[in-house]
Amino acid sequence: VLLGAVQGAMEQLQEEDVLERMSVTEDAIKVVIVRPPAVGTFSEEERSRQPSIFSIVRSLTNLFGYSNGDGQLGLYGSFGYDLTFQFEPISLSQTRDRTQRDILLYLPDEITVVDQDRRQAWTLEYEFCVEGVSTQGLPRTGKVEQFQPYSDETEFVSRDTPPNEFSKSVEKAKREFAVGNLFEAVVSQTFREKLTSDEQAPSALFRRLQSRNPSPYGFFLNLGEEEYLVGASPEMFVRCESVLKENQPSDISSENIDTIIRVETCPISGTVARGADALEDAQRIKSLIMNAKEESELTMCTDVDRNDKSRICVPGSVKVIGRRQIEMYSRLIHTVDHVEGYLRKEFDALDAFLCHTWAVTVTGAPKTWAMKFLEKVERSPRCWYGGAVGLVGFDGGLNTGLTLRTVRVKKGVAEVRAGATLLYDSDPHDEELETELKASAMIDAIVQSSPSTTTTIDTVATTANEQLEPLQKPGEGKSIVLIDHEDSFVHTLGNYLRQTGAEVKTFRSGQSALDAIEMLVHTGKKPDMVVLSPGPGNPSDFALDKSVALLTKHKIPAFGVCLGLQGMVEAFGGTLGVLSYPMHGKPSMVNLTPSGMKEDSIFASLPDSFEVARYHSLHGIMERLPSCLEVTALSDDGIVMGIQHKTLPFAAVQFHPESILTSPAHGMKILSNALLNLEYSSDNNDIDLDEEEEFKASPSLDPTSGAHIVQTLENLTISDLKEIMSRPRLSIGGTKSELVVRLALWTHKSREYLSGNLVLEKMTKQEMQHLKQGMGLKGTAHNKAQLLEILQRCLDPNMK
């Protein structure tokens, strides 16, 4: 009944060039997804919309989508850790089991709902109807597979990391922290037990876990192929829900959107073992709250989480609504933050899910570099660990928990994986013990069948949420390019910049970002400012000297954060040093110098001293700064915290203005000052005289220039644009600005092709695919010859 409808949805994806090919049998549909475009060919805000397995999931949720339902119907299942590499590709060095699945989702037709608070339960049954054909009355049959205990034919190793070897991974991490490549890393190891009796069946393990270690996200999934997941996860991953206009916050409801999606997460970090009684628990809670290392762990987790949301949320809507709350479980006490945001109207729950893959509490920060590090130091692939389980709702909602405190059963062998959050302060022996403690509750459920008498307490403390005063918007009418140096805070920084009223586009660092800036300049859309983001490593890892050279060439003002400051120092001839003790997630006082107190400084109107968040190991050596740079702020121990160029509109800070450890009012003021004060003076025109006429938005423009094409198209209505685009078969979906970009690219390429300057036959298949995707050209091509023909017909309107 349903396969025909699903086939139609897949054919639509194939038409949109998301699928490379598709095969259909009587009981299955198999698809192959196209390779996503190269990094740099799209903005970072668009990353979650590139072709991936989630394109399939989104298509299915749209197919079954409904509103005003019971909130229960959707796809239920598990998401594996390796899915993140579809969103953020890295080089994989560990050997994967080719039979291991990365995602498995079920569409249920019967759901039993248990409301623990009201102590009620009920069953929902569903029937599906497609083009007059219904599932009503059809038998519900399926394969029944009994649990099979361990057999000696299955290979068995009790743990993937020998005792005391985990400490070596901690030492490696500390070396990465020392040079600023990482701020934190969550390194894990796996413990295994044989399941030899029915008392150790997955269903029995689930009942014991529910009794001994109840948690917000308890689950028991039969994945087939003798694989099961049994978990008692303490941590929400991502939860989304639709909010009607009358229930929206006042600053969101002004967007005139009837329904908006609220996204929330609860980062957990900071752990201590339970005491023998309530009094001892209280003492341990006190020590946990007073522990600076544990506070730094959670601070970094929450800063990264805010950044994940800022990529896709309404500017200003990302807020910490609970800080260092206490949650207690059977053997552990945790500190937890609670973060929310409201999605921009062009994004959905799956965008929110993807942008958080995976939580910093299971990877580290900066997230991409942490995942690269884990791939090298961990002894085995994570499979389902660190991924998620839960529901992708057909009503647009989503409710998922992290796959932690989970037993993975495969062919009669139970695996328990546990990790420790490492910082520069970490003690290798203590961190190894922490992984063993975290794994112990799961292992006891496997090996001890007798009931536990341990009591559980669920306590949540509340904290006040700081509200920001409305600020003037100095960025109104301005455009900013934010260059992302693979950092885990860049989108929070972008969110702050959008709150100034500016339009912000984020590009991943590299030649593609510089090419994008060149194109903006060429088409008369030169950005008002380029912001150089923080990042791991050092400036040479991202060729920041080239970025600075490009900005000075085109007279574009620049503001740098952390790595951005370091890049400016080196680009203008200064020298960097390494701190004796890395400052990662640490609060620090900064003091303004006389230069920093000037009216045209980025620190104008700020206190002479204030607290900020620091995440760095490298720093500019004050005695070796070039004469063109002046120091505008220093830390208490004399480290350069701010610089400003004496003649160019370039400035930077070594700290993080977007962190929760920096007052939001101070952070926003610094960014506002940057937009107000970092400008080229009128007597130093930002457009060369010989180019001035070409780039003026006037009718005298050369009709072949990019600026003229864009200007002409922007004057057309959406209906006119769609009518023009239908002739060369370009996709007509999206906003007006997206239509203009597509049609401008087609116009430019068509002229190049007809004049003989674009030779399609000399392009590679991948280059052709990128051109096809960039123009939004419809049509399916299975090989290079078909792709060539489609492009020729598109670019030559006279070709039959």
C-alpha positions in Angstrom: 0.0 0.0 0.0 2.7 2.5 1.0 5.6 1.6 -1.4 4.0 3.3 -4.3 3.7 6.6 -2.4 7.3 6.2 -1.2 8.5 5.5 -4.7 6.8 8.7 -5.8 8.7 10.7 -3.1 12.0 9.1 -4.2 11.3 9.9 -7.8 10.8 13.5 -6.8 14.2 13.5 -5.1 15.8 12.0 -8.2 14.3 14.8 -10.2 15.9 17.3 -7.8 19.3 15.6 -8.3 19.4 14.3 -4.7 19.5 10.7 -5.8 22.0 9.2 -8.3 19.9 6.1 -9.0 17.0 4.1 -7.6 15.8 0.5 -8.0 12.4 -0.9 -7.1 11.4 -4.4 -6.3 8.1 -5.9 -5.0 8.9 -5.2 -1.3 11.8 -2.7 -1.3 13.2 0.5 -2.7 16.9 1.0 -2.9 18.5 4.4 -3.6 22.0 5.8 -4.0 22.4 9.4 -2.9 24.6 11.8 -4.9 27.8 13.0 -3.4 27.2 16.4 -1.8 28.9 19.5 -3.4 32.4 20.3 -2.3 32.8 22.3 0.9 32.9 26.0 0.0 30.4 25.8 -2.8 27.6 26.5 -0.3 27.3 28.7 2.8 27.6 27.1 6.2 24.0 28.0 6.9 23.0 25.7 4.0 25.0 22.7 5.1 22.1 20.8 6.6 20.3 21.0 3.3 23.0 19.3 1.2 22.2 15.8 -0.2 22.5 13.1 2.5 20.5 10.2 4.1 18.6 12.9 5.9 17.2 14.1 2.5 15.4 10.7 2.4 14.2 11.1 6.0 12.9 14.6 5.3 11.1 13.4 2.1 9.4 10.7 4.1 8.3 13.0 6.9 6.9 15.4 4.3 5.1 12.6 2.6 3.4 11.5 5.8 3.2 15.0 7.2 0.1 16.2 9.1 -0.9 18.8 11.6 -3.1 18.8 14.7 -2.5 15.1 15.3 -1.8 13.1 18.4 2.0 13.9 18.3 2.9 10.3 18.4 3.1 9.1 14.8 6.4 9.3 13.0 9.6 7.4 12.4 11.1 5.7 15.5 14.6 4.2 15.8 18.3 4.8 16.1 20.9 7.1 14.6 24.5 5.9 14.5 27.6 8.0 15.3 29.0 7.8 11.8 26.0 9.8 10.4 27.8 12.9 11.4 30.4 12.4 8.7 27.6 13.0 6.1 27.3 16.5 7.7 31.0 17.1 8.5 33.2 14.8 6.4 36.6 13.8 7.9 39.2 11.1 7.0 38.4 7.8 8.6 41.3 5.7 9.9 39.5 3.0 11.9 38.3 -0.2 10.1 34.5 -0.3 9.9 32.4 -3.5 9.8 30.8 -3.2 6.3 27.6 -4.8 7.7 27.1 -2.2 10.5 24.2 0.1 9.8 24.2 3.8 10.5 20.5 4.4 10.7 17.4 2.3 11.3 13.9 3.8 11.6 10.6 2.1 11.9 7.1 3.3 10.9 4.7 1.8 13.5 1.1 1.1 13.0 0.4 0.6 16.7 1.8 2.6 19.6 1.3 2.1 23.3 1.7 5.4 25.1 2.6 5.4 28.8 2.2 8.7 30.7 4.4 8.3 33.8 3.2 11.5 35.5 -0.5 10.7 35.2 0.0 7.0 35.5 -2.1 6.3 32.5 -1.5 4.2 29.4 -3.4 3.9 26.1 -2.9 2.3 22.6 -3.1 4.1 19.3 -3.7 2.1 16.1 -3.1 3.6 12.6 -4.3 2.8 9.1 -2.9 4.3 5.9 -4.6 5.1 2.7 -3.0 5.8 -0.7 -5.0 6.7 -3.8 -8.0 4.8 -2.5 -6.1 1.7 -1.3 -6.1 1.2 2.5 -4.1 -0.9 4.9 -7.4 -1.6 6.9 -8.0 -5.3 7.3 -4.5 -6.3 6.1 -2.8 -8.9 8.4 0.0 -7.5 10.6 2.7 -10.1 10.1 6.5 -10.0 10.5 9.5 -12.1 11.2 9.9 -13.4 14.8 13.6 -13.8 15.9 14.3 -15.1 19.3 17.3 -13.9 21.2 20.3 -16.2 20.7 22.8 -16.4 23.6 26.6 -16.2 23.1 28.2 -18.9 21.0 31.8 -19.9 21.1 31.9 -19.2 17.3 31.7 -15.5 18.0 35.0 -13.7 18.6 35.2 -12.2 22.1 37.6 -9.6 23.6 36.7 -8.3 27.0 37.6 -4.6 26.3 38.9 -2.6 23.4 41.4 -0.7 25.5 43.7 -2.7 27.9 43.8 -1.6 31.5 46.0 1.6 32.0 46.2 2.2 28.3 43.3 4.7 28.4 45.6 7.0 30.4 47.9 7.3 27.3 45.0 8.7 25.3 44.5 11.3 28.0 48.1 12.3 27.8 47.8 12.7 24.0 44.7 14.9 24.5 46.6 17.1 27.0 49.3 17.7 24.4 46.6 18.9 21.9 45.1 21.2 24.6 48.5 22.7 25.3 49.0 23.9 21.7 45.4 25.0 21.2 44.3 22.3 18.8 41.5 21.2 21.2 39.7 22.7 24.2 38.2 19.4 25.3 37.8 15.9 24.1 35.4 13.1 25.1 37.4 9.9 24.7 35.7 6.6 25.3 36.4 2.9 25.7 34.3 -0.3 25.3 33.7 -3.1 27.8 32.2 -6.5 26.8 30.4 -9.3 28.5 29.1 -12.6 27.2 25.3 -13.2 27.4 24.9 -16.9 28.1 21.4 -17.3 29.5 17.8 -16.1 29.1 18.3 -14.0 32.3 20.7 -11.9 30.2 18.3 -11.5 27.3 18.0 -7.9 26.1 14.4 -7.7 27.4 15.5 -8.8 30.8 18.4 -6.2 30.8 15.9 -3.5 30.0 13.6 -4.4 32.9 16.6 -4.4 35.3 17.8 -1.0 34.0 14.3 0.5 34.4 14.2 -0.8 38.0 17.8 0.2 39.0 18.6 3.2 36.9 15.5 4.9 35.6 16.2 7.8 33.2 14.5 10.3 31.0 15.4 8.3 27.9 15.0 4.6 28.5 14.8 2.4 25.4 14.8 -1.2 24.1 15.2 -1.6 20.3 15.3 -4.8 18.4 17.3 -3.8 15.3 17.2 -7.2 13.6 20.2 -9.2 12.5 20.8 -10.3 16.2 21.5 -6.7 17.2 19.7 -4.8 20.1 20.1 -1.5 21.9 19.1 -1.3 25.6 19.6 2.1 27.2 19.0 4.4 30.2 20.3 7.7 28.7 20.3 10.7 31.0 20.7 13.2 28.3 18.3 14.7 25.8 19.9 15.2 22.4 17.5 17.5 20.5 13.8 18.1 21.1 11.6 20.2 18.8 8.0 21.3 19.1 5.7 23.7 17.2 4.7 26.9 19.0 1.6 28.8 17.9 1.8 32.6 17.5 -0.1 33.4 20.7 2.4 31.3 22.7 5.6 32.7 21.1 7.9 35.1 23.0 7.3 38.7 22.2 10.6 39.2 20.4 9.9 36.2 18.2 6.2 36.8 17.5 7.1 40.1 15.8 8.4 37.9 12.9 4.7 37.4 11.8 5.0 33.6 11.7 1.9 31.7 12.7 3.8 28.7 13.9 7.5 28.5 14.8 9.6 25.6 15.9 11.2 25.7 19.4 14.4 23.6 19.8 15.8 22.7 23.2 18.7 20.7 24.5 20.2 19.9 28.0 24.0 19.6 27.9 25.3 17.4 30.7 28.8 17.6 32.0 30.3 17.5 35.5 30.1 14.2 37.3 30.5 12.9 40.9 29.6 9.5 42.4 26.5 9.3 44.7 27.1 9.2 48.4 26.0 6.6 50.9 23.1 8.7 52.1 21.4 12.1 51.6 23.9 14.0 53.8 26.9 12.6 51.9 25.1 13.4 48.6 24.8 17.0 49.8 28.5 17.2 50.5 29.3 15.8 47.0 26.9 18.2 45.3 28.7 21.1 47.1 32.1 19.9 45.9 30.8 19.4 42.4 29.3 23.0 42.3 32.6 24.4 43.6 34.8 22.4 41.2 36.3 24.9 38.6 37.2 22.1 36.2 33.7 20.7 36.2 32.3 24.2 35.6 34.7 24.7 32.7 33.6 21.4 31.2 29.9 22.4 31.2 30.7 25.9 30.1 32.4 24.7 26.9 29.6 22.2 26.3 27.0 24.9 26.5 28.9 27.4 24.4 29.2 24.8 21.6 25.6 23.9 22.0 24.6 27.6 21.7 26.7 27.8 18.6 25.0 24.8 17.0 21.6 26.5 17.5 22.8 29.8 16.2 23.4 28.4 12.8 19.7 28.1 12.2 17.8 30.0 14.9 16.3 33.4 15.0 18.9 35.9 16.1 18.6 36.6 19.8 16.4 33.6 20.5 19.1 31.3 21.7 19.1 31.4 25.5 20.4 29.5 28.5 17.3 29.0 30.6 18.9 26.7 33.2 22.5 26.9 34.5 24.3 24.1 36.4 21.2 22.4 37.5 21.6 19.2 39.6 20.3 15.9 38.3 20.8 12.7 40.3 20.8 9.1 39.1 21.4 5.7 40.8 25.2 6.0 41.0 26.0 9.5 39.7 25.3 13.2 40.2 25.5 15.5 37.2 25.4 19.2 36.5 23.1 20.2 33.6 22.4 23.3 31.5 19.2 23.9 29.6 19.3 25.8 26.3 16.5 26.8 23.9 16.2 28.6 20.6 13.5 29.2 17.9 14.2 28.1 14.3 14.2 30.5 11.4 11.2 29.9 9.1 13.3 28.3 6.4 14.5 25.5 8.7 12.9 22.4 10.2 13.4 19.9 13.0 15.8 17.8 10.9 18.0 20.9 10.4 18.1 21.3 14.2 19.0 17.6 14.6 21.8 17.7 12.0 23.3 21.0 13.3 23.8 19.4 16.7 25.5 16.2 15.4 26.9 15.1 17.6 26.6 16.7 21.0 29.9 18.2 22.3 29.3 16.1 25.5 30.2 13.0 23.5 32.8 14.5 21.1 34.6 17.6 22.3 35.5 21.1 21.1 36.2 22.4 18.5 33.8 19.7 17.4 35.3 18.9 14.0 38.9 18.7 15.3 37.8 16.7 18.3 36.1 14.1 16.0 39.3 13.9 14.0 41.3 13.3 17.2 38.8 10.6 18.4 39.1 8.8 15.1 42.9 8.5 15.7 43.0 7.6 19.5 40.0 5.5 20.2 40.5 1.8 19.7 37.3 0.9 17.9 34.4 2.5 15.9 31.6 3.9 18.0 28.8 2.3 16.1 25.6 3.5 17.9 27.4 5.1 20.9 27.2 8.9 20.9 24.4 8.9 18.3 20.8 9.2 19.2 17.5 7.3 19.6 14.0 8.7 19.3 11.2 10.0 17.2 11.1 12.1 14.0 7.4 13.2 14.1 5.2 13.6 11.1 3.8 16.7 12.7 7.1 18.5 12.4 8.3 17.7 16.0 11.3 15.7 17.1 12.2 14.0 20.4 15.6 12.3 20.7 18.0 11.2 23.5 21.7 10.6 23.2 22.8 7.0 23.0 24.7 6.9 26.3 24.5 4.4 29.2 23.6 1.9 26.5 24.2 -1.8 26.1 24.6 -2.8 22.5 24.0 -6.5 22.0 25.4 -8.2 18.9 25.4 -11.9 18.4 25.2 -12.7 22.1 27.9 -10.2 23.2 27.0 -7.2 25.2 29.0 -4.0 24.7 29.1 -1.0 27.1 30.9 2.1 26.0 31.7 5.0 28.3 33.6 8.2 27.9 35.3 10.9 30.0 35.4 14.6 29.2 39.1 15.6 29.1 40.5 19.0 29.7 44.0 20.3 30.2 43.5 19.9 34.0 42.5 16.2 33.6 44.3 13.5 35.7 44.8 10.5 33.4 44.2 7.9 36.2 41.1 9.6 37.4 39.6 9.9 33.9 40.1 6.1 33.3 38.3 5.5 36.6 35.5 7.7 35.5 34.8 5.7 32.4 34.8 2.5 34.5 32.4 4.1 37.0 30.0 5.2 34.2 30.1 1.7 32.7 29.5 -0.1 36.0 25.7 0.4 36.3 25.3 -1.1 32.8 27.7 -4.0 33.5 25.9 -4.8 36.8 22.6 -5.0 34.9 24.2 -7.5 32.6 26.0 -9.7 35.2 23.7 -9.3 38.3 20.1 -10.4 38.0 19.1 -9.8 41.6 17.1 -6.5 42.2 18.9 -3.5 43.4 17.9 -1.6 46.5 19.4 1.6 45.3 17.0 4.6 45.5 16.9 7.2 42.8 16.3 10.9 43.3 15.5 13.3 40.5 16.2 16.9 41.6 16.4 19.9 39.5 17.8 23.2 40.7 16.7 26.4 39.0 18.8 29.4 38.0 17.9 32.9 36.8 18.2 33.6 33.1 19.8 36.8 32.2 17.7 38.9 29.9 19.3 41.3 27.4 18.2 44.9 27.2 17.2 45.9 23.6 20.1 47.3 21.8 20.3 49.8 18.9 21.0 48.0 15.6 24.2 49.5 14.0 24.3 46.7 11.4 21.0 47.7 9.7 21.6 47.6 5.9 25.1 46.2 6.2 26.4 42.8 5.0 29.0 40.7 6.8 31.0 37.7 5.6 32.0 35.4 8.5 34.9 33.1 7.7 34.6 29.8 9.7 37.9 28.3 10.7 36.3 25.0 11.7 35.4 26.4 15.1 32.6 25.2 17.5 31.5 28.7 18.4 31.3 30.4 15.0 27.5 30.3 14.6 26.9 31.8 18.0 29.2 34.6 16.8 27.1 34.8 13.6 23.9 35.0 15.7 25.3 37.9 17.7 26.3 39.7 14.5 22.8 39.2 13.1 21.4 40.8 16.3 23.1 44.0 15.2 20.7 44.0 12.2 23.4 43.0 9.7 22.9 40.3 7.0 25.5 37.5 7.7 26.8 34.8 5.4 29.2 32.2 6.7 31.8 30.5 4.5 34.1 27.7 5.5 37.7 28.9 5.3 39.8 28.1 2.3 40.2 29.3 -1.3 36.5 28.8 -1.9 35.7 31.5 0.8 38.2 33.9 -0.8 36.7 33.2 -4.2 33.3 33.9 -2.8 34.4 37.3 -1.5 36.0 38.1 -4.9 32.7 37.3 -6.6 30.8 39.6 -4.2 33.2 42.4 -5.0 33.0 41.7 -8.7 29.2 41.8 -8.7 29.0 45.0 -6.7 28.1 43.4 -3.4 31.3 43.9 -1.5 30.7 43.1 2.2 30.8 45.9 4.7 33.0 43.7 7.0 34.6 40.3 7.1 34.8 38.6 10.5 37.7 36.1 11.0 36.4 33.5 13.4 38.1 31.6 16.2 39.5 28.2 15.4 41.9 25.4 16.5 45.5 25.1 15.5 47.4 28.2 14.3 46.9 30.8 11.6 49.0 29.0 9.0 46.6 26.0 9.2 44.0 28.2 7.5 46.3 30.5 5.4 45.0 33.5 7.3 47.7 35.7 5.7 46.0 35.2 2.4 42.7 36.3 3.9 44.2 39.4 5.4 45.9 40.2 2.1 42.6 39.9 0.2 40.8 42.2 2.6 43.5 44.9 2.4 43.5 44.6 -1.4 39.8 45.2 -1.7 39.7 47.7 1.3 37.2 45.6 3.3 37.2 46.2 7.1 38.0 43.2 9.3 37.3 42.1 12.8 39.0 39.0 14.3 38.2 36.8 17.3 40.9 34.6 18.9 42.5 32.9 16.0 41.5 35.9 13.9 43.6 38.1 16.2 46.5 35.7 15.9 46.2 35.8 12.1 46.3 39.6 12.0 49.3 39.7 14.3 51.3 37.3 12.0 50.0 38.8 8.7 51.2 42.3 9.7 54.6 41.0 10.9 54.2 40.1 14.5 55.1 36.9 16.5 53.0 34.5 18.5 53.8 32.7 21.7 52.4 29.7 23.6 50.8 30.2 27.1 52.5 28.2 29.9 49.0 27.1 30.9 46.2 26.9 28.3 43.1 29.0 29.0 40.2 26.9 27.7 36.7 27.8 29.0 38.3 30.0 31.7 37.0 33.4 32.9 39.6 36.2 33.0 39.6 39.9 33.7 40.7 42.2 30.8 41.8 45.8 31.3 41.6 48.5 28.7 44.7 50.4 27.7 44.5 54.1 26.9 44.2 53.2 23.2 41.3 50.9 24.1 39.5 53.8 25.8 39.4 56.0 22.7 36.0 56.9 21.2 36.8 55.0 17.9 37.9 51.8 19.7 36.0 48.6 19.6 35.8 48.9 23.4 34.2 52.4 23.4 31.7 52.9 26.3 32.7 49.6 28.0 34.1 49.5 31.6 37.8 49.9 32.1 37.9 46.3 33.3 35.4 43.4 32.8 35.3 39.6 32.7 35.6 37.6 29.5 35.8 34.0 28.4 39.2 32.7 27.1 39.8 29.7 24.8 43.4 29.8 23.6 46.9 28.6 24.0 48.6 30.9 21.4 48.8 34.7 21.9 50.4 37.7 20.3 53.7 38.6 22.1 53.4 42.3 23.0 57.1 43.0 22.6 57.1 41.6 19.1 53.9 43.3 17.7 54.4 45.3 14.6 54.4 49.1 14.9 51.2 49.4 12.9 49.2 47.6 15.6 48.3 49.1 19.0 47.3 47.1 22.0 43.8 48.0 23.2 43.3 45.5 26.1 45.5 43.3 28.4 44.7 40.5 30.8 45.8 40.7 34.4 48.9 38.7 33.6 49.9 41.0 30.7 48.6 38.9 27.7 47.4 40.9 24.7 43.6 40.7 24.7 42.8 43.3 22.0 44.5 45.0 19.0 43.6 47.7 16.5 45.4 48.8 13.4 46.6 52.4 13.5 45.6 53.2 9.9 43.4 50.4 8.6 39.9 49.5 9.9 41.2 46.2 11.3 40.7 45.1 15.0 40.5 41.9 17.0 40.1 40.4 20.4 41.8 37.3 21.9 38.8 36.4 24.0 35.3 35.2 23.0 32.7 37.9 23.1 30.0 35.3 22.3 30.6 33.0 25.2 28.3 32.8 28.2 31.3 33.7 30.4 31.4 37.1 28.7 28.5 39.3 29.5 26.1 39.4 26.5 25.8 43.1 26.9 29.6 43.5 26.7 29.9 41.0 23.8 27.2 42.8 21.8 28.7 46.2 22.5 32.1 45.1 21.1 30.5 43.8 17.9 28.4 46.9 17.5 31.4 49.1 18.0 33.3 47.1 15.4 30.5 47.8 12.8 30.3 51.5 13.7 34.1 52.3 14.0 35.8 50.0 11.5 35.2 51.8 8.2 37.4 53.2 5.5 37.3 57.0 5.5 35.6 58.8 2.6 38.9 60.2 1.3 40.2 56.6 1.0 37.4 55.3 -1.3 36.8 51.6 -1.1 36.3 51.3 -4.9 39.2 51.9 -7.3 38.6 54.9 -9.6 39.0 52.8 -12.8 36.3 50.4 -11.5 33.9 52.9 -10.1 31.6 53.2 -13.1 31.4 49.4 -13.5 30.1 48.8 -10.0 27.7 51.7 -9.6 24.1 50.5 -9.4 23.0 52.6 -12.4 21.5 52.1 -15.9 24.9 53.0 -17.4 26.3 49.7 -16.3 27.8 47.3 -18.9 24.9 45.0 -19.6 27.3 42.0 -19.5 28.6 42.8 -16.0 27.6 40.6 -13.0 26.3 43.7 -11.2 24.0 44.6 -14.0 22.6 41.1 -14.3 21.8 40.9 -10.6 20.3 44.4 -10.6 18.1 43.7 -13.6 16.8 40.4 -12.1 16.1 41.9 -8.7 13.8 44.4 -10.4 11.6 41.6 -11.7 8.7 40.0 -9.8 8.9 36.4 -8.5 6.4 35.4 -11.2 8.6 36.9 -13.9 11.6 35.2 -12.6 9.8 31.8 -12.5 8.6 32.3 -16.0 12.1 32.9 -17.3 13.5 30.0 -15.3 11.0 27.5 -16.7 12.4 27.8 -20.2 15.9 26.4 -19.4 14.2 24.1 -16.8 15.7 25.7 -13.7 14.2 24.9 -10.3 11.7 27.6 -9.2 11.7 26.7 -5.5 13.1 29.0 -2.8 13.1 32.7 -1.9 13.4 35.5 -4.4 17.1 36.0 -3.6 17.7 32.3 -4.3 15.9 32.6 -7.6 18.0 35.6 -8.6 21.3 33.9 -7.7 20.3 30.8 -9.8 19.1 32.8 -12.8 22.2 35.2 -12.6 24.5 32.1 -12.7 22.6 30.7 -15.7 22.7 34.0 -17.5 26.4 34.3 -17.0 27.2 30.7 -17.9 24.9 30.8 -20.9 26.8 33.8 -22.3 30.1 32.2 -21.6 29.0 29.0 -23.4 27.5 30.7 -26.5 30.7 32.9 -26.8 32.9 29.8 -26.7 34.6 30.8 -23.4 33.0 27.8 -21.5 33.8 24.4 -23.0 31.7 21.8 -21.3 33.5 18.9 -22.9 36.7 19.8 -21.0 34.9 19.8 -17.6 35.0 16.8 -15.3 31.8 15.1 -14.3 32.0 16.5 -10.8 32.4 20.0 -12.2 29.4 19.5 -14.4 27.4 18.3 -11.4 28.3 21.3 -9.4 27.3 23.6 -12.2 24.0 21.8 -12.6 23.3 22.0 -8.9 24.3 25.6 -8.7 21.8 26.6 -11.4 19.1 24.3 -9.9 18.8 22.6 -13.3 16.2 19.8 -13.4 16.7 16.4 -15.0 18.4 13.2 -14.2 21.8 12.1 -15.6 23.3 8.7 -15.1 26.6 9.4 -16.8 28.8 12.2 -18.1 27.3 12.1 -21.6 23.8 12.6 -20.4 25.0 15.3 -18.0 26.7 17.1 -21.0 23.5 16.9 -23.1 21.4 18.4 -20.2 23.8 21.3 -19.7 24.0 22.0 -23.5 20.2 22.1 -23.8 20.0 24.4 -20.8 22.7 26.9 -21.8 21.8 27.0 -25.5 18.2 28.2 -25.8 18.2 27.4 -29.6 19.2 23.8 -29.2 16.3 21.4 -29.8 
